[in-house]
Amino acid sequence: MARPTHRKTVGAQRCALVGAVLAVLLLTGCATPAAAPPPTPRPAEPPPAATTSVASGPNATDTAWVQLMIPMTEQVLALLDLTPDHGADQELRELATRARTDHQATLDQLRQLRDRAGLPTTNVHAGHRMPGMLTTDDLAVLQQTRGEDFDRRFVAALRAHLDQAITLAQGEQRSGADQDTQRLAATVTEASTDQRARLDQLTGS
């Protein structure tokens, strides 16, 4: 029997690590922290000597978030690109146009973070069915759909993407270490929440 190659072993280990960190992202994004007990009074102490703070680099949560958000954002951009020609509802088309601008800016920053961290440009989630991420099969169906049927599918796909983007970004804000990555996650949370509210307003959800 042929032995597995080193490349396959490394790939499997990387996927396992990313999967474990994604579980942390999802849990921390949804969990509500328990109330902390009241602090025990302590005697006054002299202030510590001033020290020079050193910014920490990206941790596993930062890396996993960037590597997942890049393909998620690329796929939703493909959906948003279809909307002007395939959708029937003018207000949904306008929402898609505004959302596309935000998502493109996010993608540009995600790629900068990826390159700065020296991460591979390949999609480590290729072939995986991830919550909130459109697949090539999903997009193929949408390309063949127009009018009200497209609008219905568009709303469902965009809502799923935004919900997952918010959950993951909140997890990054809680568990990440890199300040630039956390700032982008905060921006994603705000923009996705606004887009989700607008989508609900248009659809009466």
N, C-alpha and C positions, 0 to 999 in steps of 0.2 A: 504494500500500500504506500502511495506517495505521501511524504511528510508535508504539512502545510508550510507555505513560504513564510519568511520573516515579515514580508510586507503585509500579508493577510493577518498575521498575529498582531502587528502594530495597529492595523486598522480596526481590528476587533477590540483591542484595548482602548483605543481612542473613542470608539462608539460607546463602549461601556462607561467610560469616564463622563462623556457628554451626557449620557442617559441619566447617570446618577446625579449630576449637577442640575439637570433640567427638573428632576424630581424636587430638588431643593428650591428651585425657582418657583415651581408651581405651588408648593406647600407654603413657602414664605410669602408668596403673592396673595394667598387667600387667607392665611391664618390671622387671627386677631390676637395680639399679645395680651397675656394675662396681666392684671393689675399688679404692680410691684408693691411689696410690703413697705410700710413707712420706714424711713431710714432711722437707724439707732443713733441717738445724739453722741457726738464724739467731741473730745476736747479740741479747742482751737489749736491749729498747727501753723507754723510759719509758712508762707508761700514758697513753693519749690523754686529752685534756681532756674532762670530762663534757659531753655534749650532750643536748638535749631531743629524744626520739624522736617522730616524727609518724606516726600510723597511716596506712597507705596505703589508698586506696579500692579498690573491686572492679576486677579486670582482666577481660580477655576470657574467661578460664577460669571465673572466678566467675559471670559473666553467663550463659555458655553452660550451666553446670551448673544454675543456678537455673531457667533457661527450659526445660530438658529435664526436670528432676525434678518440676516442677509438674504437667504433664500425665501423666507416668508415675505419680505418686502419686494423682492424681485417678482414673485408670483402675483402678488396683489397689484403691482404696477401693470402687469400684463392684463389683469382683469379690468383695471381702470382705463387702459388704452382701448378696450373693446367698446366701452359704454357709449361714446359719442355716436357711433355708427349702428350699434345694435339695440340701444335702449329706446323706449318710447316716452318715458316720463322726463320732461324738460328739467324739473327740479333735481331729479336723481342724476341727470347728466351734469348739471352744474355742480352738484356735490362731488361727483367723481373728478371733475376738473380741478377743484380746489384740493381734494384729497391727494390727487396725483402730485401736485406741487410739494405738499408736505412730505409725502412718502419718498419722492426723489431726493429731497434734501436729507432725509434720514438715511437713505441708502448711501449717499455720498459720504456721510460722516461715519457710518458703520464700516465702510471699506477703508477709510483712513485709519480707524481704530484697529482693524484687522491687520493692515500693513504695518502699522507702528508696532504691534505686538509680534510681528513675524509669523503670523498664522498662515496656513496654506490657503490658496485661492479656490481650491476645490470645495465642493459642497459635501460636507461630511454626513449630511442627512439625505443624500440622493437615494431615491428608491424607498424612503421611509414614509409612512403615512403619519404625518404630524398634525395634531389639532390646530385648526386655524390656518393651515397651509394648503393652498390650492395645488393640485397635482396637474401634470400635463394632460391627463385624461379629463379632469374637470374643465380645463381651459379649452380642450378640443370640443367638448359638448357645448360650451358657451359660444364658441366661434360659429357654431351651426344654429344658434338660437337668436331670435330677434323679437322685438316688441314686448308685450306684457310678460311673456314667458321668460325672456331675458331679464327683465326688471325684477321678477320674482327671484330668479336664481342669483342675480347680482346682489340683492338685498341680503339674502341668506348667507352668501359667501363673504360679503364685506362685514356683516355683523359678526360672523364667527372669527374672522381675522382680527377685528378690533377688540373683541372680548379677550382673545388669547394674547394679543399684543399688550393690553393693559395688565393682565395677570403676570406675564413674564417681566414686563418693565418694573412692576412693583416689587417682584422678587429680586431683580437686579439692584433696585434702590436699597433694599434691606440687606442683601448679602454680598454685594459687590465691594471691591476695594479701590478700584481705579476711579478717580474723581471725574475724569472726562467721560468715562463710560456711564457713570451714575448720572451725570448731568444730561447726557443724551437720553437715558432711560426716563428721566423726569420730563423731558420734552415730549417723548413718545407717549407717556401717560397722559399728559395734558391734551395733546393734539388728538389722540385716539378717543379720549373721553368726550371731547367736543364733537368729533365726527359721529360718535355713537349716539349722542344726544340729538344731533341734527337728523340722523337716519331714523331714529325713533319718531321724531316730530313729523317727518315726511310720510312715514308709513303708518302712523297712528298706533305704534306699539308701546 
